[in-house]
């Protein structure tokens, strides 16, 4: 018998440190945390390959990665707190620091990266769009790791579906609930991760095989914003609301926050090159 759904009951923790372990005794290590760390490890090696092609030093790369790490985490945390639950966090400001309790927003992380890269571009005396075009290659595959982390946490998934790849997220239901009573839902984490992988592959091909980044400054950044955030807008229509106030919204918070990125992306993909030429 072939099932028309996937039973998803994965433990979000890889292991727990023994109680006797110094400082970390009793603390679990989550897949989500590991996958977040992989974003920066993999991103480092991708950017190293790019920097070598551009004849840039490892010292410049180290500064890029360290700053991106800090601004991404701070931006993602502030984004979640201020975009999705401002009332709670403003009333409990110490909770801003409780990252281990969950709550990181991709839009906040994107804003944090944009701010840091503006600072960084001035430090290395390169055009802002030059560094944006290259960093989005690594960011694209990083997005796939993060959404895989959401999958391991059984979070941020979609509405019910009868499609054969629907996931039954068992951990979100009371222990002992019959599988038949658990609805199969869209695994929107996988949808978004696949989009990220596709964007990464296309950008890598265009950068290393076609040298597009040199021919059309801003195109990579525009393509990334248009496809990643455009797909986010579409996928949100089948994704369950993350916070209660979204239930009464025609477009949820994730969609509203994605619209400016799509507009900017379309501009850099289709208009920036020609408007720049016209201004000369």
C-alpha positions, 0 to 999 in steps of 0.5 A: 500500500502506497501512502499519500502523505509523509509522516514527519516525526523527527526529533529536533535535537541531535543530542543532549550534553550529559549533566556532568559536561562543563557549562553545557550540561543538560543542554540540547543541540538542535538541528536548527542551530547546526543548520544555521551554523552551516549557513556561515561555514558553507557561505565562507567557502563559496565566498572564498572561491569568489574572492580568489577569482576576484584576487581579493585577500582572505583578510577582507573575506574574514571581515565580510563573514564575521560582520555578516554573521553578527548583523544577520543574527541581530537583524533576524532577531530584531525583525521577528521581535518587532515585525511579528510580536512587538507588543510582547517584546517591548513589554519584556525587553530582556526577551530580545536576547533570548534567541534560544527560545526561537524567533528569527525573521528572514526579512530582518536578517536581510535588512541586517545584511544590507546594512552591514554590506553598505558599511563593508563596501565603503571599507573595501572601496568597492561599489555597494552593488558589486558586493551585493551581487556576490554575497547573494550567491552564498545567501541563496544556499544559506536560505535552503539551510535555514528552511531545512532547519524549520523543517527539522523543527516541524514549524512554519508549514502550510495548510492541509493538502491532499497532494501525495507529498503532504507532511503530517507533522506529528510533533505538533499534536498531543502524544498518542494522536492517531496518524489518521487524525493528523492532517497532511499539510504543505511542506512549505519549508521544502518549497522555499528551500528548493527555490533557494537551491535553484537560485543558487545554482543559476547564480553560480552558473552565471557567475563562473561560466558566463561572467554575468556579474561583470557585464551587468552590475546589480543583476544578481541582486535583482534576480535574487530579490525578485525570485526569492521574495516573489516566491515567498509572496506566493508560498505564503498563500498556502502557509499557515499564519505565524502569529494570530494577528495575521488571521485577519490580514489579506496579505500576511506580514511576510508578504507585505515585507517581501513586496519592497524587495520584489520591487527593488529586484525588478528594478535592478533586473530590468531597468537599472542597466538601461537607466544608468546608460541613459543618464551618461 
